[in-house]
Amino acid sequence: MSKIIAHNTLPGVMLAVMTATVQSTLSPDAEASKLKNEKATPYHWLNVAIKDNNGDTQNGSAILWDKLFKQNPTDYVEGKTISIEIQLNGDAIGAAQVHLGNGRFDIANLITADELKKFKLVPAADAEVEEERIIKDNLVEKDMVV
């Protein structure tokens, strides 16, 4: 795994930034789905594969925001390597999105016990205090968060 970072808008939520391989090309004509939010944010599901700590491949889906896709559609073709973020805690644990269905990954085999010892996951209520400790210990780089 490359890095564990703090989410920039969800206090207490941690993300793993990992390398993934695109499994199927997303067509430039692909119609975007829309989030059920007030902006109806357009997105796509991108099929990706990652290697876990056992050397096994996990296949899943990562959210690809339509704006990002339209800026660089050639980055999302079969065989390309991209960075994704996988949520490590909170309601959407295991959900993935391209770093700015079956989209959940089994994080048990993605993160070693030694990596987890580097930080402590806390409930959102304690997030402000915990975030200060993490930053002070230089375990995360907030500017890397999408």
C-alpha positions in Angstrom: 0.0 0.0 0.0 1.3 3.4 -0.8 -0.2 5.7 1.8 -2.8 6.2 4.5 -4.4 9.7 4.6 -7.1 11.6 6.4 -10.3 12.4 4.3 -10.4 16.2 3.9 -14.2 16.6 4.3 -15.2 13.7 6.6 -13.6 14.1 10.0 -12.1 10.9 11.4 -12.4 9.0 8.1 -9.2 7.5 6.8 -8.4 6.5 3.2 -5.8 4.1 1.7 -4.3 5.4 -1.5 -3.5 2.4 -3.7 -2.5 1.6 -7.2 -5.1 -0.2 -9.3 -5.3 -1.5 -12.9 -8.2 -0.5 -15.1 -10.0 -3.8 -16.1 -12.3 -2.5 -18.9 -12.2 0.7 -21.0 -14.7 3.3 -20.2 -16.1 4.6 -23.5 -16.0 8.4 -24.0 -19.7 8.2 -24.9 -20.6 6.4 -21.6 -23.6 8.0 -20.0 -22.9 9.2 -16.4 -25.0 8.1 -13.5 -26.0 10.8 -11.0 -25.7 10.9 -7.3 -28.8 11.5 -5.3 -27.6 14.8 -3.9 -28.7 18.4 -4.6 -26.1 18.8 -7.4 -26.9 15.4 -9.0 -23.1 14.9 -9.3 -22.4 12.8 -12.4 -20.1 9.8 -12.0 -19.2 6.4 -13.6 -18.3 3.0 -12.2 -14.8 2.0 -13.3 -13.8 -1.7 -13.1 -10.4 -2.0 -11.4 -8.2 -4.7 -9.9 -5.8 -4.3 -7.0 -3.2 -6.7 -5.4 -3.7 -7.4 -1.7 -1.1 -8.3 0.9 -1.4 -12.0 0.0 -0.6 -11.3 -3.6 -4.1 -12.1 -4.7 -6.0 -9.9 -7.1 -9.3 -8.3 -5.9 -11.6 -7.0 -8.6 -14.1 -4.3 -7.8 -15.5 -0.9 -8.9 -14.3 2.6 -8.1 -16.3 5.8 -8.5 -14.9 8.0 -11.3 -16.3 11.5 -11.3 -17.5 12.5 -14.8 -15.6 15.8 -14.7 -12.3 13.9 -14.1 -13.1 11.4 -16.8 -13.9 14.1 -19.4 -10.6 15.8 -18.6 -8.5 12.7 -19.4 -10.6 9.9 -20.9 -7.5 8.1 -22.2 -6.4 7.5 -18.6 -9.3 5.0 -18.1 -8.6 2.3 -20.7 -8.0 -1.3 -20.0 -4.5 -2.0 -18.6 -3.8 1.5 -17.4 -2.6 2.0 -13.9 -4.3 4.6 -11.8 -4.5 5.7 -8.1 -7.6 5.0 -6.1 -8.7 5.7 -2.6 -10.3 3.1 -0.5 -12.2 4.1 2.7 -10.9 2.4 5.8 -13.6 3.2 8.3 -17.0 4.8 8.6 -20.2 4.0 6.8 -18.6 3.4 3.4 -15.7 1.2 4.6 -14.2 -0.6 1.5 -15.8 1.9 -1.0 -13.3 3.1 -3.6 -13.0 6.2 -5.8 -10.5 7.2 -8.4 -7.9 9.4 -6.6 -8.6 13.1 -7.5 -22.0 -2.4 -7.9 -19.3 -4.5 -6.4 -17.3 -1.4 -5.4 -16.3 -2.6 -1.9 -13.0 -4.2 -1.3 -12.0 -6.6 1.4 -9.7 -4.4 3.4 -8.6 -7.2 5.7 -6.1 -8.4 3.1 -5.1 -4.9 1.9 -3.6 -3.5 5.1 -1.1 -5.3 7.3 -1.4 -5.3 11.1 1.9 -3.2 11.2 0.4 -0.6 9.0 -2.7 -0.4 11.2 -0.6 0.1 14.3 0.7 3.4 12.8 -2.6 5.1 13.5 -5.8 4.6 15.5 -9.2 4.8 13.9 -11.6 6.8 16.1 -15.3 7.7 16.0 -16.1 11.0 14.2 -16.8 12.7 17.6 -13.1 12.3 18.5 -11.8 13.1 15.0 -10.5 16.6 15.6 -8.2 15.5 18.4 -7.1 12.4 16.5 -6.4 14.3 13.3 -4.0 16.6 15.2 -2.1 13.6 16.5 -1.9 12.0 13.0 -0.7 15.2 11.4 1.8 15.8 14.2 3.2 12.3 13.8 3.6 12.9 10.0 1.6 9.8 9.2 -0.7 11.6 6.7 -0.4 14.4 4.1 -3.7 16.3 4.0 -2.8 18.0 0.7 -3.0 14.6 -1.0 -6.7 14.1 -0.2 -9.3 14.5 -2.9 
